[in-house]
Amino acid sequence: MAQRSFLELVSSKNLIIVPIFNEAWNLPLLFERLGALKKSWDVLYINDGSSDSSKELLEAQGSNFIDLAYNIGIGGCVQTGLKYAFEHEYDYAVQLDGDGQHPIEALSELLEEVNSNECDIAIGSRFKRDKKHPVGRTRRLGIRILSSTIKVLTGQTILDPTSGYRLFNRKSISLLSENYPQDYPEPESVVFLLKNGLRICEVPVRMNSREGGISSIHRDGIFYMAKVMLSMIMVVLRPKESSHGSR
């Protein structure tokens, strides 16, 4: 696949997908940050059954959002956004957390990496450049185990398989809009994408601290690791997906 020219990238249709679950505390600052990107990126919020005032804030801001009747989790939210991106023929879509941890200024680097290295997915990686990025000891061990498992299963090293900061091109949007893991979407989707012949690259990104609120992710370490590793093995054992052509 030939690289796209600068003009093609500037004129491409780009979508930011922002899953929202009880992020009322963070939304005002997020609106401000994303407002500067309106000329080059459309924004779609997925309100995942929030019980706080997130929906009211989205309505007051006049945001483009999909309001889910009940909480379906991060996997379902991202797939909902990717289905929207596919149906509306976006060239690129990026998953961006609503808690302020993903630096918006890195979007151009993700986009450039997909284009210049002919990748289908660019992952914003905490460990690509800074292998000593501050994370808890237990979490770091878990990430290393997942990275090693992915290497064994697929032959490719992914340093930050749990990162949710990801940019997708049209080919990956097409595939993931129909097939997206629900329970453990980040590491499982990496295995799924590589198994189906898509190319993943990592871009060094320094994540921000969470602005406020409470994370929606609560995982028991050993139980989580056992289940996610089993889910990745099951992905490898399943047949490849038939090609889902883009329009």
ZALOTOR-514382 format. One record per residue (C-alpha): y, z, x. Coordinates in pm, 1 decimal, padded with zeros to 6 digits. Last residue first. Example, Ala and Ser with C-alpha at 12.3 -4.5 7.8 and 13.67 -1.06 7.14 Angstrom:
residues 2
site yy=-00106.0	zz=00714.0	xx=01367.0 .
site yy=-00450.0	zz=00780.0	xx=01230.0 .
***
This chain:
residues 247
site yy=00075.1	zz=00057.8	xx=-01645.4 .
site yy=-00150.2	zz=00269.3	xx=-01429.0 .
site yy=-00523.5	zz=00218.5	xx=-01426.9 .
site yy=-00764.8	zz=00503.1	xx=-01483.6 .
site yy=-01049.4	zz=00436.3	xx=-01243.1 .
site yy=-01378.9	zz=00598.5	xx=-01341.7 .
site yy=-01397.0	zz=00958.7	xx=-01231.6 .
site yy=-01636.6	zz=01046.2	xx=-00954.1 .
site yy=-01964.4	zz=01206.8	xx=-01052.6 .
site yy=-01981.5	zz=01589.7	xx=-01048.7 .
site yy=-02132.2	zz=01771.1	xx=-00749.7 .
site yy=-01804.5	zz=01785.4	xx=-00558.6 .
site yy=-01623.7	zz=01934.5	xx=-00857.7 .
site yy=-01901.2	zz=02193.7	xx=-00896.7 .
site yy=-01845.7	zz=02305.6	xx=-00536.9 .
site yy=-01475.2	zz=02353.5	xx=-00607.9 .
site yy=-01552.4	zz=02562.0	xx=-00919.7 .
site yy=-01790.8	zz=02782.4	xx=-00720.6 .
site yy=-01522.3	zz=02842.8	xx=-00458.9 .
site yy=-01272.7	zz=02927.4	xx=-00732.8 .
site yy=-01512.7	zz=03169.7	xx=-00897.4 .
site yy=-01606.8	zz=03361.8	xx=-00584.4 .
site yy=-01250.6	zz=03379.7	xx=-00456.5 .
site yy=-01114.8	zz=03504.4	xx=-00787.7 .
site yy=-01379.2	zz=03776.0	xx=-00820.8 .
site yy=-01319.7	zz=03892.3	xx=-00463.3 .
site yy=-00940.3	zz=03900.5	xx=-00496.6 .
site yy=-00888.3	zz=04020.9	xx=-00852.9 .
site yy=-00618.0	zz=03788.0	xx=-00981.0 .
site yy=-00301.5	zz=03843.0	xx=-01178.2 .
site yy=-00080.7	zz=03536.0	xx=-01201.3 .
site yy=00203.1	zz=03551.4	xx=-01456.1 .
site yy=00440.6	zz=03679.4	xx=-01188.2 .
site yy=00693.3	zz=03933.7	xx=-01310.7 .
site yy=01066.8	zz=03881.9	xx=-01349.2 .
site yy=01306.9	zz=03816.3	xx=-01066.8 .
site yy=01423.3	zz=03569.5	xx=-00802.0 .
site yy=01082.1	zz=03526.9	xx=-00637.2 .
site yy=01139.5	zz=03496.2	xx=-00263.6 .
site yy=01204.4	zz=03145.6	xx=-00140.1 .
site yy=00939.8	zz=02920.5	xx=00013.4 .
site yy=00986.8	zz=02762.8	xx=00353.9 .
site yy=00844.7	zz=02411.6	xx=00331.8 .
site yy=00644.4	zz=02209.6	xx=00583.5 .
site yy=00515.4	zz=01893.6	xx=00412.2 .
site yy=00144.9	zz=01841.5	xx=00353.0 .
site yy=-00035.2	zz=01513.8	xx=00288.5 .
site yy=-00295.7	zz=01421.6	xx=00030.5 .
site yy=-00460.9	zz=01084.7	xx=-00018.9 .
site yy=-00658.8	zz=00996.3	xx=-00328.2 .
site yy=-01020.7	zz=00886.7	xx=-00298.1 .
site yy=-01174.7	zz=01057.0	xx=-00598.6 .
site yy=-01326.7	zz=01337.5	xx=-00393.2 .
site yy=-00986.0	zz=01399.8	xx=-00236.7 .
site yy=-00821.9	zz=01442.8	xx=-00576.5 .
site yy=-01091.4	zz=01671.2	xx=-00715.5 .
site yy=-01099.5	zz=01886.9	xx=-00402.0 .
site yy=-00722.4	zz=01934.5	xx=-00413.7 .
site yy=-00738.1	zz=01991.1	xx=-00790.8 .
site yy=-00975.0	zz=02283.4	xx=-00736.4 .
site yy=-00742.6	zz=02448.2	xx=-00483.7 .
site yy=-00436.3	zz=02440.7	xx=-00713.6 .
site yy=-00582.9	zz=02437.1	xx=-01064.1 .
site yy=-00797.9	zz=02750.6	xx=-01069.6 .
site yy=-00867.4	zz=02798.8	xx=-01443.7 .
site yy=-00744.4	zz=02472.4	xx=-01595.8 .
site yy=-00839.3	zz=02185.4	xx=-01367.7 .
site yy=-00666.0	zz=01854.0	xx=-01449.2 .
site yy=-00834.9	zz=01533.2	xx=-01559.9 .
site yy=-00657.6	zz=01292.3	xx=-01795.4 .
site yy=-00299.0	zz=01334.8	xx=-01672.7 .
site yy=-00448.5	zz=01398.1	xx=-01329.6 .
site yy=-00565.9	zz=01040.2	xx=-01278.2 .
site yy=-00251.4	zz=00863.3	xx=-01397.8 .
site yy=-00015.9	zz=01105.7	xx=-01224.4 .
site yy=-00216.0	zz=01053.2	xx=-00903.6 .
site yy=-00164.3	zz=00677.2	xx=-00917.6 .
site yy=00201.9	zz=00705.5	xx=-01019.3 .
site yy=00292.3	zz=00932.2	xx=-00729.3 .
site yy=00260.9	zz=01310.9	xx=-00736.8 .
site yy=00478.2	zz=01577.4	xx=-00574.3 .
site yy=00345.1	zz=01928.6	xx=-00532.4 .
site yy=00482.7	zz=02283.1	xx=-00506.9 .
site yy=00193.5	zz=02487.4	xx=-00648.1 .
site yy=00068.5	zz=02600.1	xx=-00308.5 .
site yy=-00284.9	zz=02740.9	xx=-00324.8 .
site yy=-00435.9	zz=02482.6	xx=-00087.7 .
site yy=-00193.0	zz=02565.4	xx=00196.3 .
site yy=-00350.2	zz=02443.3	xx=00522.0 .
site yy=-00537.4	zz=02146.2	xx=00377.5 .
site yy=-00786.8	zz=02017.1	xx=00633.6 .
site yy=-00990.7	zz=01716.8	xx=00524.6 .
site yy=-01369.4	zz=01669.6	xx=00550.6 .
site yy=-01416.1	zz=01702.9	xx=00174.7 .
site yy=-01653.9	zz=01992.7	xx=00108.8 .
site yy=-01647.7	zz=02157.0	xx=00452.7 .
site yy=-01268.7	zz=02118.8	xx=00489.3 .
site yy=-01215.9	zz=02242.8	xx=00133.8 .
site yy=-01421.9	zz=02552.2	xx=00217.1 .
site yy=-01216.8	zz=02614.0	xx=00532.6 .
site yy=-00890.7	zz=02593.9	xx=00335.1 .
site yy=-01029.1	zz=02827.3	xx=00069.7 .
site yy=-01133.9	zz=03079.1	xx=00333.8 .
site yy=-00796.1	zz=03052.2	xx=00506.4 .
site yy=-00614.3	zz=03105.5	xx=00177.3 .
site yy=-00823.2	zz=03414.8	xx=00105.6 .
site yy=-00752.5	zz=03560.0	xx=00448.9 .
site yy=-00379.1	zz=03502.5	xx=00399.2 .
site yy=-00397.7	zz=03672.5	xx=00060.8 .
site yy=-00568.5	zz=03976.5	xx=00207.2 .
site yy=-00318.3	zz=04003.4	xx=00492.2 .
site yy=-00016.3	zz=03964.8	xx=00265.6 .
site yy=00207.6	zz=03666.4	xx=00327.7 .
site yy=00476.8	zz=03614.3	xx=00591.1 .
site yy=00460.7	zz=03263.4	xx=00740.2 .
site yy=00277.9	zz=03299.3	xx=01071.6 .
site yy=00143.8	zz=02941.8	xx=01076.2 .
site yy=00502.2	zz=02817.0	xx=01043.2 .
site yy=00499.1	zz=02437.5	xx=01062.3 .
site yy=00234.1	zz=02338.4	xx=00809.6 .
site yy=00182.4	zz=02698.2	xx=00694.9 .
site yy=00407.9	zz=02734.4	xx=00391.1 .
site yy=00307.9	zz=02390.4	xx=00265.3 .
site yy=00487.0	zz=02180.1	xx=00003.2 .
site yy=00205.7	zz=01948.9	xx=-00099.6 .
site yy=00260.2	zz=01572.0	xx=-00107.4 .
site yy=00030.9	zz=01365.9	xx=-00328.6 .
site yy=-00056.2	zz=00994.6	xx=-00324.7 .
site yy=00012.6	zz=00950.4	xx=00043.9 .
site yy=00144.6	zz=00630.5	xx=00200.8 .
site yy=00276.6	zz=00814.9	xx=00505.8 .
site yy=00634.3	zz=00694.4	xx=00460.3 .
site yy=00639.5	zz=00699.3	xx=00080.3 .
site yy=00460.5	zz=01025.2	xx=00008.1 .
site yy=00645.1	zz=01193.4	xx=00294.4 .
site yy=00983.9	zz=01067.1	xx=00175.5 .
site yy=00927.9	zz=01210.6	xx=-00171.5 .
site yy=00824.3	zz=01548.2	xx=-00035.0 .
site yy=01124.0	zz=01552.5	xx=00199.6 .
site yy=01361.5	zz=01458.0	xx=-00082.8 .
site yy=01229.4	zz=01744.1	xx=-00293.5 .
site yy=01283.4	zz=01998.9	xx=-00015.0 .
site yy=01634.2	zz=02087.6	xx=-00138.3 .
site yy=01480.0	zz=02227.8	xx=-00455.9 .
site yy=01327.0	zz=02517.0	xx=-00266.9 .
site yy=01021.8	zz=02644.8	xx=-00460.8 .
site yy=01031.8	zz=03021.8	xx=-00516.5 .
site yy=01286.1	zz=03015.1	xx=-00798.7 .
site yy=01058.8	zz=03159.5	xx=-01067.4 .
site yy=01026.9	zz=02842.0	xx=-01274.9 .
site yy=00778.1	zz=02681.5	xx=-01040.2 .
site yy=00822.3	zz=02311.0	xx=-00961.3 .
site yy=00557.2	zz=02042.3	xx=-01010.3 .
site yy=00690.9	zz=01705.0	xx=-00905.3 .
site yy=00655.5	zz=01372.1	xx=-01078.4 .
site yy=00699.8	zz=01024.5	xx=-00932.8 .
site yy=00702.2	zz=00672.7	xx=-01076.4 .
site yy=00758.7	zz=00784.0	xx=-01434.3 .
site yy=00609.1	zz=00564.9	xx=-01704.5 .
site yy=00699.5	zz=00771.6	xx=-02012.3 .
site yy=00333.4	zz=00809.0	xx=-02109.5 .
site yy=00236.5	zz=00899.9	xx=-01754.1 .
site yy=00512.8	zz=01155.5	xx=-01706.7 .
site yy=00440.2	zz=01315.2	xx=-02045.3 .
site yy=00070.8	zz=01337.5	xx=-01957.8 .
site yy=00175.4	zz=01487.9	xx=-01624.8 .
site yy=00383.5	zz=01753.0	xx=-01800.8 .
site yy=00098.2	zz=01851.5	xx=-02031.3 .
site yy=-00134.0	zz=01857.9	xx=-01730.1 .
site yy=00103.8	zz=02095.5	xx=-01553.8 .
site yy=00117.8	zz=02328.0	xx=-01852.8 .
site yy=-00259.5	zz=02323.4	xx=-01907.4 .
site yy=-00322.1	zz=02419.9	xx=-01545.6 .
site yy=-00053.0	zz=02689.6	xx=-01548.1 .
site yy=-00196.2	zz=02877.8	xx=-01843.1 .
site yy=-00251.1	zz=02802.3	xx=-02212.3 .
site yy=-00008.4	zz=03054.3	xx=-02366.4 .
site yy=00055.1	zz=02988.2	xx=-02732.2 .
site yy=00255.9	zz=02754.5	xx=-02954.2 .
site yy=00362.4	zz=02536.8	xx=-02662.7 .
site yy=00728.9	zz=02434.5	xx=-02664.9 .
site yy=00791.5	zz=02110.3	xx=-02477.1 .
site yy=01131.8	zz=02094.7	xx=-02312.8 .
site yy=01434.8	zz=01875.2	xx=-02250.9 .
site yy=01710.8	zz=02130.3	xx=-02207.4 .
site yy=02011.0	zz=02167.2	xx=-02438.9 .
site yy=02113.1	zz=02483.7	xx=-02252.9 .
site yy=02106.7	zz=02688.1	xx=-02572.5 .
site yy=01759.9	zz=02554.7	xx=-02654.7 .
site yy=01621.0	zz=02641.4	xx=-02311.3 .
site yy=01779.2	zz=02987.8	xx=-02333.8 .
site yy=01627.8	zz=03046.4	xx=-02677.0 .
site yy=01284.4	zz=02939.4	xx=-02550.9 .
site yy=01302.1	zz=03174.2	xx=-02250.9 .
site yy=01404.8	zz=03476.4	xx=-02463.6 .
site yy=01084.5	zz=03674.5	xx=-02401.4 .
site yy=00739.7	zz=03612.6	xx=-02552.9 .
site yy=00681.6	zz=03284.5	xx=-02369.5 .
site yy=00416.6	zz=03057.2	xx=-02521.5 .
site yy=00400.0	zz=02827.2	xx=-02219.6 .
site yy=00744.1	zz=02669.6	xx=-02235.8 .
site yy=00697.1	zz=02342.2	xx=-02047.8 .
site yy=01032.8	zz=02234.8	xx=-01904.3 .
site yy=01096.0	zz=01867.4	xx=-01835.0 .
site yy=01366.3	zz=01764.7	xx=-01588.3 .
site yy=01481.8	zz=01411.7	xx=-01507.4 .
site yy=01562.8	zz=01344.1	xx=-01143.9 .
site yy=01814.0	zz=01120.1	xx=-00963.7 .
site yy=02144.2	zz=01172.0	xx=-01144.3 .
site yy=02041.2	zz=01508.4	xx=-01288.3 .
site yy=01979.1	zz=01666.8	xx=-00948.9 .
site yy=02281.8	zz=01898.8	xx=-00932.9 .
site yy=02184.6	zz=02054.4	xx=-01264.3 .
site yy=01854.4	zz=02165.2	xx=-01116.8 .
site yy=02014.1	zz=02447.4	xx=-00920.9 .
site yy=02234.5	zz=02570.1	xx=-01205.7 .
site yy=01957.8	zz=02555.7	xx=-01463.7 .
site yy=01731.6	zz=02746.4	xx=-01222.0 .
site yy=01998.2	zz=03015.3	xx=-01180.0 .
site yy=02016.4	zz=03062.8	xx=-01558.1 .
site yy=01634.3	zz=03043.8	xx=-01594.4 .
site yy=01527.9	zz=03326.6	xx=-01362.8 .
site yy=01550.2	zz=03631.5	xx=-01590.3 .
site yy=01434.1	zz=03433.1	xx=-01892.3 .
site yy=01116.4	zz=03337.9	xx=-01702.6 .
site yy=00861.0	zz=03461.3	xx=-01956.4 .
site yy=00622.5	zz=03171.5	xx=-01894.1 .
site yy=00785.5	zz=02843.6	xx=-01795.1 .
site yy=00614.3	zz=02545.9	xx=-01631.8 .
site yy=00875.3	zz=02317.6	xx=-01472.0 .
site yy=00789.2	zz=01947.7	xx=-01438.7 .
site yy=01049.5	zz=01750.6	xx=-01241.4 .
site yy=01045.5	zz=01378.8	xx=-01321.3 .
site yy=01146.5	zz=01074.7	xx=-01117.6 .
site yy=01199.8	zz=00716.6	xx=-01229.4 .
site yy=01265.4	zz=00500.1	xx=-00922.8 .
site yy=01606.5	zz=00345.6	xx=-00850.9 .
site yy=01669.7	zz=00541.8	xx=-00531.3 .
site yy=01311.8	zz=00490.6	xx=-00416.3 .
site yy=01329.0	zz=00114.6	xx=-00475.8 .
site yy=01656.6	zz=00091.2	xx=-00285.3 .
site yy=01510.5	zz=00281.9	xx=00008.8 .
site yy=01219.8	zz=00037.3	xx=00022.9 .
site yy=00872.9	zz=00134.3	xx=-00088.3 .
site yy=00610.5	zz=00149.3	xx=00181.3 .
site yy=00331.7	zz=-00102.5	xx=00149.6 .
site yy=00000.0	zz=00000.0	xx=00000.0 .
***
